[in-house]
């Protein structure tokens, strides 16, 4: 989760994988502790080691 915190501090957004959503879709909540909690909860519920697209994707949100 140290790396997750660093990615968010760098300015990346957490969201749905383009492999799942068809495009990178940032989550509505981007507060660091909330993102980390969401990832930890999803990982616990997953029941196996995650693949790259299972939990979270990081990217830059498209400018409107």
C-alpha positions as YAML, in Angstrom:
chain: A
units: angstrom
residues:
- id: 1
  name: UNK
  ca: [0.00, 0.00, 0.00]
- id: 2
  name: UNK
  ca: [3.06, 2.24, 0.21]
- id: 3
  name: UNK
  ca: [3.26, 2.20, -3.58]
- id: 4
  name: UNK
  ca: [-0.47, 2.92, -3.88]
- id: 5
  name: UNK
  ca: [-0.01, 5.96, -1.64]
- id: 6
  name: UNK
  ca: [2.93, 7.14, -3.76]
- id: 7
  name: UNK
  ca: [0.97, 6.75, -7.01]
- id: 8
  name: UNK
  ca: [-1.89, 8.81, -5.62]
- id: 9
  name: UNK
  ca: [0.51, 11.45, -4.29]
- id: 10
  name: UNK
  ca: [2.08, 11.60, -7.75]
- id: 11
  name: UNK
  ca: [-1.31, 12.58, -9.14]
- id: 12
  name: UNK
  ca: [-2.60, 9.34, -10.58]
- id: 13
  name: UNK
  ca: [-6.23, 8.41, -10.04]
- id: 14
  name: UNK
  ca: [-7.53, 5.02, -8.91]
- id: 15
  name: UNK
  ca: [-10.29, 3.47, -10.96]
- id: 16
  name: UNK
  ca: [-11.68, 0.60, -12.97]
- id: 17
  name: UNK
  ca: [-9.37, -1.25, -15.32]
- id: 18
  name: UNK
  ca: [-9.83, -0.56, -19.02]
- id: 19
  name: UNK
  ca: [-9.86, -4.37, -19.41]
- id: 20
  name: UNK
  ca: [-13.04, -4.46, -17.30]
- id: 21
  name: UNK
  ca: [-14.72, -1.14, -18.03]
- id: 22
  name: UNK
  ca: [-13.62, -0.67, -21.65]
- id: 23
  name: UNK
  ca: [-11.85, 2.57, -20.72]
- id: 24
  name: UNK
  ca: [-10.18, 3.89, -17.59]
- id: 25
  name: UNK
  ca: [-12.96, 5.08, -15.28]
- id: 26
  name: UNK
  ca: [-11.71, 6.88, -12.14]
- id: 27
  name: UNK
  ca: [-13.49, 6.09, -8.89]
- id: 28
  name: UNK
  ca: [-15.58, 8.93, -7.52]
- id: 29
  name: UNK
  ca: [-13.70, 8.91, -4.19]
- id: 30
  name: UNK
  ca: [-9.98, 9.64, -4.55]
- id: 31
  name: UNK
  ca: [-8.99, 10.39, -0.94]
- id: 32
  name: UNK
  ca: [-5.89, 8.29, -0.29]
- id: 33
  name: UNK
  ca: [-7.11, 6.47, 2.82]
- id: 34
  name: UNK
  ca: [-10.46, 5.67, 1.16]
- id: 35
  name: UNK
  ca: [-8.73, 4.27, -1.92]
- id: 36
  name: UNK
  ca: [-6.45, 2.11, 0.21]
- id: 37
  name: UNK
  ca: [-9.40, 0.84, 2.28]
- id: 38
  name: UNK
  ca: [-11.34, -0.01, -0.91]
- id: 39
  name: UNK
  ca: [-8.39, -1.95, -2.32]
- id: 40
  name: UNK
  ca: [-7.77, -3.82, 0.96]
- id: 41
  name: UNK
  ca: [-11.46, -4.76, 1.27]
- id: 42
  name: UNK
  ca: [-11.67, -5.92, -2.34]
- id: 43
  name: UNK
  ca: [-8.46, -7.94, -1.95]
- id: 44
  name: UNK
  ca: [-9.81, -9.65, 1.18]
- id: 45
  name: UNK
  ca: [-13.06, -10.50, -0.64]
- id: 46
  name: UNK
  ca: [-11.28, -11.73, -3.78]
- id: 47
  name: UNK
  ca: [-10.12, -14.98, -2.21]
- id: 48
  name: UNK
  ca: [-6.94, -15.31, -4.31]
- id: 49
  name: UNK
  ca: [-3.90, -13.31, -5.28]
- id: 50
  name: UNK
  ca: [-5.14, -10.60, -7.64]
- id: 51
  name: UNK
  ca: [-4.37, -10.32, -11.32]
- id: 52
  name: UNK
  ca: [-3.47, -6.89, -12.63]
- id: 53
  name: UNK
  ca: [-7.08, -6.00, -13.52]
- id: 54
  name: UNK
  ca: [-8.83, -7.48, -10.47]
- id: 55
  name: UNK
  ca: [-8.72, -4.63, -7.95]
- id: 56
  name: UNK
  ca: [-7.65, -1.25, -9.24]
- id: 57
  name: UNK
  ca: [-6.10, 0.55, -12.17]
- id: 58
  name: UNK
  ca: [-4.14, 3.78, -11.99]
- id: 59
  name: UNK
  ca: [-4.18, 6.45, -14.63]
- id: 60
  name: UNK
  ca: [-4.68, 10.09, -15.41]
- id: 61
  name: UNK
  ca: [-8.27, 11.22, -15.68]
- id: 62
  name: UNK
  ca: [-9.17, 12.59, -19.12]
- id: 63
  name: UNK
  ca: [-9.56, 16.32, -19.23]
- id: 64
  name: UNK
  ca: [-13.07, 17.51, -20.10]
...
